[in-house]
Amino acid sequence: MLILCGSSMSYMEDHVLAYRAPLYGRWTAQMKILPFDFEDANRYFKNFSDEEKALIYGIAGGTPQYLLQMNDQMSIEDNIKNTFLNPTSFLFEEPENLLKQEVREPALYNAIITAIATGASHMGEISSKVGESTSVCSAYLNNLISLGLVQKETPYGEKVSRKSIYSISDNMFRFWYRFIPANSSIIARGAADLAWKRIEPNLSDYMGKVFEEICMQYLWKLLLKGKSPVEFCGLGRWWGTDASTHSQMEVDIMGLQEPDTALFGECKWANEKVDLSVLEKLVYRSRLFHYSHTHLYLFAKSGFTEACMNAADQAGNITLVSYTDMLRFFL
């Protein structure tokens, strides 16, 4: 048996699997090795607190080489200072170096990812920020999607939509592009403490999307273990307009079981307990869709108020999941 392994996706696809490659049509199997999920990534960190485990996953993602740079004998602050805020660490320049290895025009790819990381999510916004036409940006975005660095999302249930948005799918890339380029000058001058002071206040906001990802992984594991009240075929986010109020609405997690059963979820990564008002908003948004049977999940980093728990008990179709309970289920 001959096994060929390569870390460069572009090389493997262009020189090993492509039509003109010598091995085209001769291989008997191919595997794309994906990063670890939250459960697997944190099996190796015994000394981090529960919150630190989520933060490390949000910062380093699931790529083993990046996780190896993290030390569970150190605080999150010291881990970030020792890697991303250290000019001699390979993580300080890793995303740019990886792009140079994978693509021919890393500068434009870098500009596109930076645009997404700094808030541009729609094609028009990305095109405007990088100064290229939408057709050019579309081709480059498709390459980034194939590399697993960017993902294209449409509102759940809509296969083709003008409301499509783009986001960075790899956590390490998302963290790096969110915080490092803006602070690169002071990092290069050894001012790690100053860079950390700029990053720390924004970490909680940054972790919101990471927590949504962890919650989706939790729901998938429930389904695979036969413990999900809704046998959904997929999960995603939904956003759109409430026809009655003409206001914009968003649902963090949505899943559908044909023909008329749906799951709705809301995720809150905050230090305070989730109150009844958050649950009421989720209930309201679930009723925008008019499914006969629904089950609601409310996820919280810090638990729930008594009023919220009482309302969930009375409803009968609502499950409250604290991050601690979720972590116990994973690990």
MARBAGU-729109 format. One line per 10 residues: number of its first residue (from 1); for each residue x, y, z of N, C-alpha, C. Coordinates in steps of 0.1 Angstrom, whole numbers. Atoms other than C-alpha are relative to their C-alpha. Example, Ala and Ser with C-alpha at 12.3 -4.5 7.8 and 13.67 -1.06 7.14 Angstrom:
# MARBAGU-729109
1) 9,-12,0,123,-45,78,9,12,0 | -9,-11,0,137,-11,71,-8,11,8
END
This chain:
# MARBAGU-729109
1) 8,-12,0,0,0,0,9,12,0 | -7,-12,1,12,34,-9,-9,12,5 | 7,-11,-6,1,64,11,7,13,-2 | -6,-13,2,8,100,0,-7,10,9 | 5,-11,-9,4,128,26,6,13,-4 | -5,-14,2,6,165,20,-7,10,7 | 7,-10,-7,-1,195,40,-5,12,-9 | 4,-10,9,-4,218,10,-12,-5,-9 | 11,4,7,-39,214,-4,1,3,-15 | -1,-4,14,-32,232,-36,10,-9,-8
11) -9,10,7,-2,209,-44,-6,-13,-1 | 6,14,1,-21,177,-36,-11,0,-11 | 10,0,10,-50,188,-58,5,2,-14 | -5,-3,13,-30,202,-87,10,-10,-5 | -11,9,4,-1,177,-88,-2,-14,3 | 3,14,-3,-16,145,-74,-13,-4,-5 | 13,4,3,-53,145,-80,-6,6,-13 | 5,-7,12,-57,167,-110,0,-9,-13 | 2,8,12,-67,154,-145,13,-3,-7 | -12,2,7,-32,158,-159,11,-6,9
21) -10,6,-10,-14,143,-128,2,-15,-3 | -2,14,4,2,109,-133,-9,-10,8 | 8,9,-8,-19,94,-105,-15,1,-2 | 14,-2,2,-52,106,-119,-8,-13,-3 | 8,12,3,-78,79,-117,6,-13,6 | -7,13,-4,-54,54,-101,-1,-2,15 | 1,2,-14,-60,61,-64,-13,-7,4 | 12,8,-5,-84,39,-44,-7,7,11 | 7,-7,-10,-92,63,-17,7,14,2 | -6,-12,-3,-87,99,-7,-7,6,13
31) 6,-6,-13,-92,117,27,5,14,1 | -3,-13,-3,-93,153,35,0,1,16 | -1,0,-14,-81,155,71,-4,14,6 | 6,-12,-5,-102,181,89,6,3,14 | -5,-3,-13,-92,200,121,-9,-7,11 | 8,5,-11,-103,187,155,-12,8,3 | 11,-8,-5,-137,197,168,3,4,14 | -2,-5,-13,-141,213,202,3,-12,10 | -2,12,-9,-144,179,220,14,-6,-1 | -13,6,2,-112,165,205,11,9,3
41) -11,-10,-2,-92,197,207,3,1,15 | -2,-2,-15,-97,199,245,3,-12,8 | -4,12,-7,-89,163,254,14,1,5 | -14,-1,-4,-53,174,257,4,11,9 | -3,-11,-9,-57,203,280,-7,-3,13 | 6,5,-12,-63,190,315,-1,12,11 | -2,-10,-11,-53,221,335,-7,14,-3 | 7,-12,3,-73,248,317,-14,0,8 | 13,0,-6,-105,260,334,-10,-2,-11 | 10,3,10,-138,254,316,-1,12,-10
51) 1,-11,9,-139,289,302,13,1,-9 | -13,0,8,-102,287,291,0,-10,-11 | 0,10,11,-109,256,271,-8,5,-12 | 7,-6,11,-134,274,250,8,11,-7 | -8,-11,6,-111,304,246,12,-5,-8 | -11,6,8,-82,282,235,-5,-5,-13 | 5,5,12,-104,266,209,-3,12,-9 | 3,-12,8,-115,300,197,12,7,-5 | -12,-6,4,-80,312,195,9,-8,-10 | -9,9,8,-61,282,181,-7,-9,-10
61) 8,9,9,-89,263,164,3,-15,3 | -1,14,-3,-86,226,159,12,-6,-8 | -12,5,7,-53,223,139,10,-5,10 | -9,5,-11,-30,201,160,13,8,1 | -13,-8,-1,2,221,152,-2,13,7 | 3,-13,-8,-15,253,165,-3,-3,14 | 3,4,-14,-28,235,196,12,-3,7 | -13,3,-6,7,223,203,7,12,5 | -7,-12,-5,18,259,208,-6,5,13 | 7,-4,-12,-7,263,237,4,-8,12
71) -5,6,-12,4,255,272,-10,1,11 | 11,-1,-10,-23,246,298,6,3,14 | -6,-4,-13,2,255,326,0,15,1 | -1,-15,1,-1,292,315,-14,5,-2 | 13,-6,2,-30,316,315,-2,3,-15 | 3,-3,14,-48,326,283,8,13,-4 | -8,-12,3,-31,360,285,15,-4,-4 | -14,4,3,4,344,286,1,-8,-12 | 0,8,12,-5,319,259,0,9,-12 | 1,-9,12,-15,347,235,13,9,-1
81) -13,-8,0,16,368,245,11,-8,-5 | -11,9,3,38,338,240,0,-4,-15 | 2,5,14,25,330,205,-3,12,-10 | 5,-11,9,5,357,186,7,13,2 | -6,-13,-3,22,386,203,15,0,1 | -15,3,0,57,372,200,6,0,-14 | -6,0,14,76,382,168,8,-12,-3 | -9,12,3,98,351,171,-9,-13,-1 | 9,12,1,68,327,173,-5,-2,-14 | 4,3,14,58,310,140,-15,4,-2
91) 14,-3,1,21,318,148,-2,15,-3 | 1,-15,3,29,356,145,-2,3,-15 | 1,-2,15,32,352,107,-6,-12,-7 | 4,13,6,16,318,101,-11,2,-10 | 10,-1,11,-16,329,82,6,5,-13 | -6,-6,13,5,350,57,9,-10,-6 | -9,10,6,31,323,53,-8,-12,-6 | 9,10,6,3,297,47,-6,4,-13 | 6,-5,13,-13,318,20,11,0,-11 | -11,0,10,21,322,3,3,-14,-5
101) -2,14,4,24,284,2,-11,-5,-9 | 11,6,7,-11,278,-11,-5,8,-13 | 6,-8,12,-19,307,-36,11,8,-6 | -9,-7,8,-2,327,-63,1,15,3 | 0,-15,-2,-13,362,-53,-5,2,15 | 3,-1,-14,-12,362,-15,-5,14,5 | 4,-14,-4,-16,400,-12,-15,2,-1 | 14,-2,2,-51,400,-26,-8,-9,9 | 6,9,-9,-61,370,-7,0,5,14 | -1,-6,-13,-48,386,24,-9,12,2
111) 9,-12,-1,-68,418,17,-14,-4,1 | 14,5,0,-100,398,12,-3,-5,14 | 2,6,-13,-96,379,45,0,11,10 | 0,-11,-9,-87,411,63,-13,8,0 | 13,-7,2,-119,428,49,-11,-8,7 | 10,8,-7,-140,399,62,2,1,15 | -3,0,-14,-123,399,96,-4,13,6 | 2,-13,-5,-129,436,100,-15,5,-2 | 15,-4,1,-167,435,93,-6,-1,-13 | 6,1,13,-172,432,56,-5,-15,-2
121) 5,14,1,-195,401,51,-7,-2,-14 | 7,1,13,-214,408,18,10,3,-11 | -9,-1,12,-198,406,-16,3,14,-3 | -2,-14,3,-203,443,-23,9,7,10 | -8,-6,-10,-187,453,10,15,-5,-2 | -13,5,2,-157,430,4,7,6,-12 | -6,-5,12,-152,442,-31,4,15,1 | -3,-14,-2,-153,479,-20,12,1,8 | -11,-1,-9,-128,473,8,13,-3,-7 | -13,5,6,-102,455,-14,2,7,-13
131) -2,-7,12,-108,477,-45,1,-8,-13 | 1,9,12,-115,449,-69,-15,-2,-4 | 13,2,4,-146,440,-89,-6,-13,7 | 6,11,-7,-171,415,-75,3,-13,-7 | -3,12,7,-163,390,-102,14,-5,4 | -13,4,-5,-126,390,-92,0,-5,14 | 1,4,-14,-134,388,-55,-7,-14,1 | 7,13,0,-158,359,-62,9,-12,-3 | -10,11,3,-131,338,-78,10,-3,11 | -9,2,-11,-107,344,-50,-7,-5,13
141) 8,6,-11,-134,337,-24,-2,-15,-1 | 2,14,2,-141,304,-40,12,-8,3 | -12,7,-3,-105,294,-37,2,0,15 | -1,0,-15,-105,304,0,-9,-9,6 | 10,10,-5,-136,283,5,5,-14,-2 | -6,13,3,-119,253,-11,11,-3,10 | -10,2,-10,-90,258,13,-4,-1,14 | 5,2,-14,-113,257,43,2,12,9 | -3,-12,-8,-104,293,54,-12,9,1 | 12,-8,1,-137,310,44,-12,-8,-3
151) 13,7,3,-173,299,43,-10,10,-5 | 12,-8,5,-203,312,24,-12,-5,6 | 12,4,-7,-235,312,43,-12,7,-6 | 13,-6,4,-271,317,32,-9,-3,12 | 9,3,-11,-300,320,56,-5,-14,-1 | 4,14,0,-310,285,66,-13,-3,-7 | 11,3,8,-334,269,42,-1,7,-13 | -1,-7,13,-325,292,13,12,-5,-7 | -11,6,7,-303,274,-13,8,11,-7 | -7,-12,7,-296,306,-34,-7,12,6
161) 6,-12,-6,-300,340,-18,9,12,-2 | -7,-12,1,-289,375,-24,5,5,14 | -4,-4,-14,-285,377,14,13,-8,5 | -12,8,-4,-254,354,13,11,9,6 | -12,-7,-7,-225,364,36,12,-9,0 | -13,8,-1,-189,353,39,6,3,14 | -6,-1,-13,-171,346,72,12,-9,0 | -13,8,-1,-137,332,82,-4,-13,8 | 4,13,-6,-142,295,91,10,-6,10 | -10,5,-8,-109,287,107,2,9,12
171) -1,-9,-12,-107,300,143,13,7,2 | -13,-7,-1,-70,307,143,1,11,-10 | 0,-11,10,-73,327,111,-9,11,4 | 9,-10,-4,-103,345,125,6,8,11 | -6,-7,-11,-85,354,157,12,9,-5 | -12,-7,4,-53,364,139,-4,13,-8 | 3,-11,8,-69,386,113,-9,11,7 | 8,-10,-8,-92,402,139,9,9,8 | -8,-8,-10,-64,413,162,15,3,-3 | -15,-2,2,-28,409,149,3,11,-10
181) -4,-10,9,-26,431,118,-1,14,6 | 2,-13,-6,-40,461,137,10,3,10 | -10,-2,-11,-14,456,164,14,-4,-4 | -13,6,4,15,443,143,12,10,2 | -11,-9,-2,36,475,146,5,0,15 | -4,0,-14,36,475,184,5,-14,4 | -4,14,-3,40,437,185,15,-1,-4 | -13,1,6,71,440,163,10,8,9 | -8,-8,-9,85,465,189,0,-6,14 | -1,6,-13,81,441,217,-10,4,11
191) 10,-5,-10,50,458,233,-11,-10,1 | 10,10,-1,31,426,240,-11,4,10 | 10,-5,-10,15,441,271,-10,10,-5 | 9,-10,6,1,470,252,-10,-6,-10 | 9,6,10,-13,448,224,-10,-8,8 | 9,8,-7,-29,425,250,-11,9,6 | 10,-10,-5,-46,456,266,-11,3,-11 | 9,-3,11,-62,463,232,-9,-12,-4 | 7,12,4,-72,427,226,-10,-5,10 | 8,6,-11,-86,417,260,-15,5,0
201) 13,-4,-1,-117,439,260,-10,-5,-11 | 8,4,11,-129,425,227,-1,-15,-1 | 0,14,0,-124,388,235,-14,-6,2 | 13,6,-2,-159,382,248,-9,2,-12 | 8,-2,12,-175,397,217,5,-9,-11 | -6,9,10,-151,377,195,-5,-15,2 | 3,14,-3,-161,344,213,-15,-3,-3 | 14,2,3,-198,349,204,-2,-10,-11 | 1,9,12,-194,332,170,6,-14,3 | -6,13,-4,-171,305,185,-9,-8,8
211) 10,7,-9,-197,297,211,-11,-6,-9 | 10,5,9,-223,293,183,5,-13,-6 | -6,12,6,-200,268,166,0,-12,10 | -1,11,-10,-195,248,198,-14,-5,3 | 14,5,-2,-233,247,204,-5,-8,-11 | 4,8,11,-239,234,169,7,-14,1 | -7,13,-1,-213,207,175,-7,-9,11 | 8,7,-10,-232,198,207,-13,-6,-5 | 13,5,5,-265,195,189,3,-12,-10 | -3,11,9,-249,173,162,3,-13,8
221) -3,12,-8,-235,149,189,-12,-5,7 | 12,5,-5,-269,148,205,-8,-9,-10 | 7,8,11,-284,137,172,6,-13,-3 | -7,12,3,-257,111,165,-2,-10,11 | 2,10,-11,-263,96,200,-15,-3,2 | 14,3,-1,-300,95,194,-8,7,11 | 6,-8,-11,-308,121,221,-6,13,-4 | 6,-13,4,-321,150,200,-15,-1,-2 | 15,0,2,-358,158,201,-4,3,-14 | 3,-3,14,-356,170,165,11,-7,-8
231) -9,7,9,-340,147,139,3,8,-12 | -3,-9,11,-327,175,118,10,-6,-10 | -9,5,11,-308,170,85,11,10,-2 | -10,-10,1,-287,201,89,-2,11,9 | 1,-12,-9,-280,232,110,6,12,-7 | -5,-13,6,-274,268,101,-6,12,7 | 6,-13,-5,-281,304,109,-10,5,-9 | 11,-6,8,-311,323,97,0,15,3 | 2,-14,-2,-315,360,92,-9,5,-11 | 10,-5,9,-342,380,75,-8,11,6
241) 9,-11,-5,-370,405,79,-13,-5,6 | 13,3,-6,-400,402,102,-10,8,-7 | 10,-7,9,-429,410,79,-9,9,8 | 9,-8,-7,-450,424,107,6,13,6 | -6,-12,-6,-425,449,121,10,6,-10 | -10,-4,10,-402,452,90,14,2,7 | -13,-1,-6,-372,448,114,8,-12,-3 | -9,11,3,-342,426,109,0,-10,12 | 0,10,-10,-343,393,128,12,-10,-3 | -10,10,1,-316,366,134,-2,-11,9
251) 1,12,-8,-317,331,147,14,-7,-1 | -14,5,-1,-283,317,159,1,-14,-6 | 0,14,5,-292,280,151,-14,-4,-4 | 12,5,4,-319,265,131,2,-13,-7 | 0,13,6,-326,229,120,-14,-5,-3 | 14,5,4,-355,212,102,-1,-15,-2 | 4,14,3,-370,178,103,-12,-1,-8 | 12,1,9,-393,171,74,-11,-8,7 | 4,-12,9,-421,178,70,-3,12,8 | 5,-11,-7,-431,201,98,5,2,14
261) -6,-1,-13,-408,200,128,14,8,-1 | -12,-9,1,-380,226,135,6,2,14 | -8,-3,-12,-353,233,161,5,15,-2 | -6,-14,0,-343,269,170,9,1,13 | -9,-2,-11,-314,279,192,6,14,1 | -7,-13,-3,-299,310,208,12,-2,9 | -12,2,-7,-264,312,221,5,13,7 | -4,-12,-7,-252,337,248,13,-2,7 | -13,1,-7,-215,340,257,2,13,8 | 0,-12,-8,-218,365,285,2,-4,15
271) -3,3,-14,-208,367,322,-12,0,9 | 12,0,-8,-243,374,334,-10,-11,-4 | 9,11,3,-271,348,336,-10,5,-10 | 9,-3,10,-295,347,307,-14,2,6 | 13,-3,-6,-329,363,316,-11,-4,-9 | 12,4,7,-364,356,306,-2,7,-13 | 2,-8,12,-364,384,280,7,-7,-13 | -7,7,11,-338,364,259,-8,-12,-5 | 8,12,3,-360,333,260,-13,5,-8 | 12,-5,6,-391,354,250,3,4,-15
281) -4,-3,14,-372,367,219,1,-12,-8 | -2,13,7,-363,332,209,-14,-6,-4 | 13,5,3,-399,321,212,-7,8,-11 | 6,-9,10,-411,351,192,6,-4,-14 | -6,2,13,-386,344,164,-3,-14,-6 | 4,14,5,-395,307,162,-13,0,-6 | 14,-1,5,-431,317,155,-1,7,-13 | 0,-6,13,-421,336,124,-1,-10,-11 | -1,10,10,-419,303,106,-12,-9,-1 | 12,7,0,-452,286,115,1,-15,-2
291) -1,14,0,-440,251,120,-10,-6,11 | 10,6,-9,-465,227,137,7,-4,13 | -8,5,-12,-438,213,161,13,7,0 | -13,-7,-1,-408,232,174,6,-4,14 | -7,2,-12,-382,226,200,11,11,1 | -9,-11,-2,-361,255,214,11,-4,9 | -12,2,-8,-326,254,228,6,14,3 | -7,-13,-4,-311,283,248,13,-4,7 | -13,3,-5,-274,281,255,6,12,7 | -5,-11,-8,-256,302,281,13,-4,6
301) -13,2,-7,-221,306,293,-1,-1,15 | 0,-2,-14,-231,316,328,-13,-4,7 | 13,5,-6,-265,298,334,-12,10,-3 | 13,-7,3,-300,312,336,-6,5,13 | 7,-5,-12,-321,333,360,-12,-10,3 | 11,9,-5,-349,316,380,-12,2,-9 | 12,-3,8,-376,333,359,1,-7,-14 | -3,7,13,-360,319,327,-2,-15,1 | 2,14,-2,-359,284,341,-14,-4,3 | 14,3,-2,-395,285,353,-8,0,-12
311) 7,-1,13,-407,296,319,3,-12,-9 | -4,11,8,-388,269,302,-7,-13,5 | 6,12,-6,-402,242,326,-15,0,-4 | 14,0,3,-438,254,319,-3,-2,-15 | 3,1,15,-434,255,281,1,-14,-5 | 0,14,4,-424,219,278,8,-3,-13 | -7,3,12,-406,223,245,13,8,-1 | -12,-8,-1,-376,243,257,11,-6,8 | -11,6,-7,-342,230,267,11,11,3 | -10,-9,-4,-318,252,287,13,-8,2
321) -13,7,-1,-281,242,284,11,10,4 | -11,-9,-5,-254,259,304,13,-6,-6 | -13,4,6,-218,258,290,6,-11,9 | -5,11,-9,-208,237,321,-6,-13,-3 | 7,12,3,-234,211,313,5,-5,-14 | -5,4,14,-223,211,276,14,-6,1 | -13,5,-1,-187,206,285,0,-14,7 | 1,13,-6,-196,177,308,-4,-10,-10 | 5,9,10,-214,161,279,11,-3,-10 | -11,2,9,-184,166,256,11,-9,6
331) -12,6,-6,-157,155,280,-2,-10,11
END
